[in-house]
Amino acid sequence: MADIRPFRCIHPADELWSKVAALPYDVYHREEARAAVAGKPLLFLNIDRPETQFPEDYDMYAPEVYQKAHDMLWGQIEDGTFVQNPAPVFYIYELEMNGRTQTGITAVASVDDYISGVICRHENTKPEKEMDRIRHISACEAQTGPIFLAYRKNEDIAAITEKVKKEMPVFHFRADDGIGHRGWCIRDPEDIQTIRNAFAGISHVYIADGHHRAASAVKVALKKREENPGYTGQEEFNYLLAVLFPDEELMIMDYNRVIKTLNGLSEKEFLQKLQEKCVVTPENGRVCPDHKNVCGMYLNHRWYRIRFRPEYTSTDPVEGLDVSILQREVLTPILGIGDPRTDPRIDFVGGIRGPQELERRCRTDCVLAFAMYPTSIRELFSVADEGKLMPPKSTWFEPKLRSGLFIHAFVEL
């Protein structure tokens, strides 16, 4: 059963929520991060990506870079930019995008639940990306970016959420990208206990986004346990900062592939091989697939509709994913891309960037693009329930949770 708890949240002071809130650290390339923080000293990306405070060619993984993150965070806590709730609370966090809302509970989740599998994951992580966040969490003595968790809707949680949302929000702003953000604090002890009891009756929660943040926080906790053999399990480092959303409110967007070479094939040879696995139909305009087993393809300034032949599809939760079929039947045997996590010939483009980004990439550093049909939340749950893993870059969730709104510290202020 899920151990979901309130915590003494560190958050921006009144009137500063919108100035602090930042997109997650990993949606930016290094140059984009540097541009994003220019002239915005309170933007939390300054702390999440502390290399932006150093010269452009500085080693972004140097110890002093992570120490800078610590110094900026705790300096802003000391000067009142951030304040802490006097008692453990939950927060309701609502995001609105294009008129559609999703509402989650901000809390902390148990490290032991991650280890035991109550918190289910569906992706592998990269050691180098884990190490970056391990160093960041360790230096800051805090988790600064929440893990995006999903759960099957619960009526008790929904009732409290609906009740509290009738109150005045503690923050309400619209970010530069048009996403609306609102938050409410749940302080009532009965409401807090009802939410805890409701999650205790839920067998599994699922990592939707933030696998590296989760894995890194767990490894920091395990190291702290080694350093503190008398730990009780109640220390703050035993819990992960998270926002938990009911499944029916979530939206998964496509996660697309761009390819840098045809593996020595001519365009004609590639299309001939592709037609052995797929029905390939030229189109006059952009192709945004509208159902499973179909994807769009952009090659030599032209769009094609690609439908996988039935004999190459599958009912297996993992093998039946469109990203799995593409990898198994096209990327590996035709284009020679065996491991998409490490092969430099493939890159990934989140659906939020639109098909125009696939066209742009094919005009610059790539020759081929695939526009994928989004993985569903049901597919994600099915894969995780069976203890399996999806191929890398299978899901792109929007809208993204902001960093800096909720901070979970390991030490007392």
Salt bridges, closest charged atoms under 4 A:
ASP3 OD1 - ARG5 NE 3.07
ASP3 OD1 - ARG196 NH2 3.50
ASP26 OD1 - ARG213 NH1 3.88
GLU32 OE2 - ARG353 NH2 3.96
ASP48 OD1 - ARG133 NH1 3.65
GLU51 OE2 - ARG49 NE 2.63
ASP71 OD1 - HIS70 ND1 2.96
GLU94 OE2 - LYS165 NZ 2.70
GLU94 OE1 - ARG182 NE 2.85
GLU96 OE1 - ARG174 NH2 2.68
ASP112 OD1 - ARG225 NH1 3.12
GLU123 OE2 - HIS122 NE2 3.70
GLU130 OE1 - LYS219 NZ 2.52
ASP132 OD2 - ARG133 NE 3.03
GLU141 OE2 - LYS224 NZ 3.24
ASP176 OD2 - LYS40 NZ 3.48
ASP177 OD2 - ARG402 NH2 2.55
ASP191 OD2 - LYS163 NZ 2.82
ASP209 OD2 - LYS400 NZ 3.07
GLU227 OE2 - LYS223 NZ 2.40
GLU236 OE1 - HIS408 NE2 2.56
ASP247 OD2 - ARG378 NH1 2.75
GLU248 OE2 - LYS153 NZ 3.01
GLU283 OE2 - ARG305 NE 3.42
ASP290 OD1 - HIS291 NE2 3.60
ASP316 OD1 - LYS388 NZ 2.99
GLU319 OE1 - ARG328 NH1 2.68
ASP322 OD1 - LYS292 NZ 3.62
GLU329 OE1 - LYS277 NZ 3.12
GLU329 OE2 - ARG328 NE 3.04
ASP339 OD1 - ARG341 NE 3.26
ASP343 OD2 - ARG345 NH2 2.73
ASP347 OD2 - ARG361 NH2 3.02
GLU357 OE2 - ARG360 NH2 2.82
GLU359 OE1 - ARG286 NH2 2.95
ASP365 OD1 - ARG361 NE 2.81
GLU379 OE2 - LYS292 NZ 3.00
ASP385 OD2 - ARG152 NH2 3.03
GLU386 OE1 - LYS388 NZ 3.40
GLU412 OE1 - ARG8 NH1 3.07
